[in-house]
Structures are given as C-alpha cells and as structure tokens.
Amino acid sequence: MPYQKKDILDLSHKSLKKVPKSILNNPNLRELNLSNNQLTELPDFITELRRLEVLKLRNNNFKTAPELVLQLKNLKSLSLSENQIEVIPESFSRLLNLEKFDIGANPLVEFPKWIDKLYVLKDLGIYSLNLDHLPEVVLRIKYLETISLDDNNLVTLPNSIDNLRYLKELWAEGNCFEYLPESFGNLHQLERVNFSFNNFKYLPKSICNLKRLEFLSISENDIRELPHNIGKLNQLTNLDLSYNQITSLPKSFSSLNIERLEVWFNGNPYNETTKRQIKSLFPEIDDSELEEEVLVYNKEKKTSQNTIQKDVDKSSFTVFFIFITIIIIPVLFILLPKILDTEDPIVKATKKAYSEYNTIFTLYKKNRDSILKNNSTFYVYTNDTSKLKATFYPNLEPYTNHYVSSYSNIQAKTDALKKFLQDKSLGYKVIVNNNRVRLIQATLFDSIYTDASIKKYSLVVDYKMSKEEIEIKKQRRTKYMDILNRRRDTVFNSEKIVLTSKELTDRKINNGFKRILSPIIDLNNKEYHFYFSPYDNNFSKQDFMKAIEDFNAMYIKTNNNKNIGEIKELVIETE
C-alpha cells in the first residue's frame, strides 16, 4: 500500500552536511530520502522515527555504515550506495525486516558474508563493486526477487544460479559476460532481464524456457544468432536486439506475440531475406532501422532550379538580376566560408572535446599541485625494510564506453574531473608500492578539518598465507576465474581496516580487528608486513606518534623491548 504524501520526506540534493532535527516534526514518517547530500554520519535523534520503513542515503560521504539504523526495527528498504564505505559489519544482519538493500558503488574491501541472514530480502543492489564472480552467499538468499549486477566484471553466472528460484528481475548491464550456464533456463519466475553492453556471442538454448519473460535486452553485444526456439517466449513485450551481429532470425521468431511486442532491431547486418521477413511481421517499421549502422557522413543533396522559363522577357530578367545582385550575393559571402568548411564532424567534435578537457585539466592540475605542496610526504609505520614508494591519484573513475565515438569518452573524462573539483569529499588515493603489490593506504582531501574532526588511521597487512588459508581461498575461487585472464595471487593476501583514534586509545579488539589480525602478526615471519599510517591528512606528527604507541601496545608483542617497526617518510609522487 503506497504511503500518504505527508509520511514521505524528500531532502535529497540539499547539500546537507547534517540531518536537520525538523525531520521529527512528523514522528510517523515512513520514508526519508537523504540522497545526494554531504552527510558523513546520522544523528542520534533519527532513532526516534520508530515507524520509518524506507531510508535513502545514496551518494553521500559516509565512510562507515551507520549502525544507528539498526534501531529502526521497521526498516524495510535501505540504500547506502555511492558512498565511501569499505566494510558493512555483520551487525546489519539484525535488520530482520529488510526487503531491499542497496550497497552498490562502494569501495568494499570484503563482500558481506552474512547477507543471507536477511531472511526476507527481496531486492539486492550490488552494482559497481568490481565483482568478478557472484558471491556464493548471494545464492543462499532464499526469497530474492530482484538483483542488480550492473557495471561489474562478471563473465558468467554460477551453475547454481537456479537456487534463486523466486528471481523475477536480473540487471547485469556493463559486465564482461561471454556465456551463461544452461541452468539459467531454470529461473522460471524471471520476468525482466538486461544483459546489454556485454560480450555475448550466443545465448543458451535454455533461455527459451523462461515462459514468464516479458523484457529482454541483449543490445551492444556480439551475438550472431538467436536460439532457434525463441518463439516459445510468447510473454515478451520488449525485446532489444540492437547493435549485435545478427544476420538472420530463426523461423520460430514469428511465433512470438507480434501484436504486443516492441522490438529494437537497429544496428545489425541483416541479409535481404531477413529484412523482408521483419517487414512482413512489422509493416510499420522504418527501413533505416534495418540497416547496419556505420559512421558515414553524406553531404546534403543539392537541388538545382530548372523551372525558369526560357522565354522570360527582358523586364523579368532584369528584376531577377537585381534580386541576385542585392540579396543572394551578399548572403553567399556570409555563408560561403561555412559551406566550404568540409572538415569531418567527428574531427570537429573531437577537437572541441579536447579543448574543454585541456581547460578543466589545467584547473585540476592546479588543485593537485596545491595538495602535493601541502602534503609532499607520507608517514607510514612498518616492519617492511624494502624501498617503499608512495603515489597518489584522484579518486574518480570515468566510465569508458567502447561503443561510442572517442570524443564522447573525452567528454566523460571532462565531466568526471569537473565533479571531482566540485566535490571536496572525493580526495586523492595514496598508494604504497612494496615491490610486490600496490596497497591503497590513505586519502588526501582538499578541505579544512575542524577540531572536532575524528582522526583516523589505516592498518594494512600483506603476508604469505599458510597452507590451510591457501586451501580455503582455492575453495572460494570459482572455475571461471581463468576466463578473466587475470593472474590472482594464490600465495599472498592483503587486508585493510580503518581505525579511529578512540578505538586505538580504548585498545579493544572487535571482530573487524580479529579479521585483519588473523593470522596474528608474527614478527619472526619475514614475509608478514604491516603498514600503519594516517588515513587522511587530518593529523600532526605528534598525533601519529601517540597512535603508534597505542598500536604497539594493542596489537604487537614486543620482543625484549626492541622496536618492531620504523617510521618511514615517503615522498609522494604523481602517477
């Protein structure tokens, strides 16, 4: 049942840095939208909204998942996407009424292994997480109906995908899909599927068993032919075949429910027989939609005027001559340079895009140089005696679309840089290279910290795994990893956690600490390295020295009171 208008409060796009207490004006509030602001935390008073069912926190500056929401017992929908959250703690499994959970586009260091404990979860957003396989725990979410996997690195789905027997919607645009298991056809409840912008060359025959399928998009792939029994999908109302390599359609295509079916055919190299077949099925379709689209720029056809009578009298000719002299010739002088300008429109657009990019890049470079000037070195406390290097780069990843003209991607880079310069919360990632692997260690911000700003520190461990741990990792790795052509290290492992100064001072070890310190730091193991540093540029050297003192007392067993690490001051270099 839809909420009444009075029970919905939309405070999105307000540039809020704090949640106003006025949200309590309606204690019966059911839906609160705080998306697209600059929030870093939630106030304690939000727990007074005891009837709140929908909370949207998308695109803010949260670096930790706000555990205050755990007190909202009626919460059914929670969006934490597009923040800077690295860990979502297991305590969130206590949201037993949660039906929709969106955690996409966060820099998660670990996928939540407890997520199947959300027993009534129906809608899961895990897009833009750099996933190269679907985590096994997702397949154990019994009543899942909708899943968004867009913009990951998936090549296929596991054979056990049919465990999600209640799945109705699957969104997987912008991945690396090459094929699907035959078990995909066992998802008999599926109604909407989007596999656009992938690398499919074919679809499994079993996809035609999805008798409830209404929406199927496979545009922007490399598909050569459709399954021969596609006509069995008689519930289809939307089918997007655009921009593939389809030359012909199977005979069963005409068995689809043509009267209510909307199809996007454009951008395929159909043969003439197929074009006639499509025209007979869809008489109103435009011929241009059946042409293979290539970038050809035809000059406009010019028509000449041949209707002037040859026996025009002298007076009429004189009037015409005056018209040409007074009107047409001056206009031609104005328009001729433009008419004669035959430069390729793609070249023009590219030049313009590069010009805009160079302008914004100049501003970005000034910003970057300013940050470097104030943060030319980086402190790290470590037991690694190798020659470490520190580099930094802006925290942005402009989306590159290989299917569009180059100037569009240049424009995307320009827009990303503009957003980066406007949003001071993005910052620059600091990478420490230990000659084996590059570790994301810290973030430098172009902002001024207040006295109340929480000081944070980053602990990264990089070590050689034991035989037992290697075996566990192998069991978790799917058989499809080799397809990705990425060499995964099967001997070493890296983990990271962010600590506040209070956590260090209290010296209490919670589950997060236990995870990163398992196995316990072994100072006699020359292949176990830890890197302890400020998380951002809100610190003084005195603060860091005190943090190291707490760190040593809390985590490291000193040996005969000897120093177990050393402070290194690394010169920050640009990429």
Helices and strands as residue ranges (DSSP letters): G 5-7, E 8-10, G 21-25, E 31-33, G 44-48, E 54-56, G 67-71, E 77-79, G 90-94, E 100-102, G 115-117, E 123-125, G 136-140, E 146-148, G 159-163, E 169-171, G 182-186, E 192-194, G 205-209, E 215-217, G 230-232, E 238-240, G 251-255, G 258-260, E 262-264, H 272-281, G 287-290, H 314-323, I 324-328, H 329-339, H 345-374, E 377-382, E 389-394, H 406-422, E 428-433, E 438-444, E 456-464, H 467-476, G 481-484, E 492-500, H 501-506, H 511-516, E 528-534, H 541-555, E 566-574
